[in-house]
Amino acid sequence: MTFIILLLLIFSLLGINGHSDPYQIPDFSPFTIGTTTATIIPIFINENKLEKTFENIECVQKIIADIHENLDNLRINYKNFSSVISDQRKYTKMCSEYLSLKQNFNDCPKPLGFIYKNGIISFLEIVCRIKKDSIISNRECIIEMEASAFQSCQQACISQDYKGFDVLADVKNVELRCSVSSCISRCINEQIRECGDSKSLGQIYNEVSGAQMLLGVEQVYGASSKQTSTFVGFEKVPTACRRLILRSVIAAGNFESRSPISDSTTTKDITKSF
């Protein structure tokens, strides 16, 4: 552990001094991991097993495009949770506009109990509805905890099963990258739970991270596409990534009032719906 921390310190100092850093720590942010994982793992579409919902896909995609346009106009960086909630005025406006546009989904026919497997819907449902009260009550603490816990969580997660920098930096090692990214999210989530009522805060950071990871997947396959929908439950996606994404998708639910999955829910329980 001491060696890893010393190594990270040396790499950091090299970066500060402006030298080229061949040993830069990889980006383990959920969005980046989602993008790289989707790029490396090929998705095979079984048309016979697809949900009978894609006849309305253009309707859904049009609304999602409008939501993304609104976020762009507000300059919302959904890759950074703290930046989303730090500006109270912008956060309130973002949620207000989303909840207004959300009503348009009623014009897109869908089967009973249908669950949207979409990154921006999951993200906004979590931060604007499911966890909104908890975010507002603990906003400053959440922002502070995320900033203060990131480095220590990253170092701890990297050092858990460290097998050398070449292994760590191998972009094709999606199993390791998913494991580290998920570990960092869980670590930060535990710190954030100390901000207030741990039950109401629950898995807030893990759920947000899962939505960000799904948004990264959509950078490759597109929002609400057949490939993205398949990726969400695809068994070849490393369990650590799949669990994080499924947690956010199911937390957001099907727009009905429903409780997020509990802390004790297993991967087997989660995948029953897919």
Buried (B, 14 or more C-beta within 10 A) or exposed (E): EEEBBEBBEEBBEBBEEEEEBEBEBBEBBBBBBBBBBBBEBEBEEEEEEEEEBBEBBEBBBEBBEEBBEBBEEBEBEBBBBBBBBBBEEBBEBBBEBBEEBBEBBEEBEBEEEBBBBBBBBBBBBBBBBBBBEBBEBBBEBBBBBBEEBBEEBBBBBBBEEBEEBEEBBEEEBBBBBBBBBBBBBBBBBBBBBEBBEEEEBBBBBBBBBBBBBBBBBBBBBEBBBBBBBBBBBBEEBBBBBBBBBBBBBBBBBEBEEEEBBEEEBEEEEBBEEB
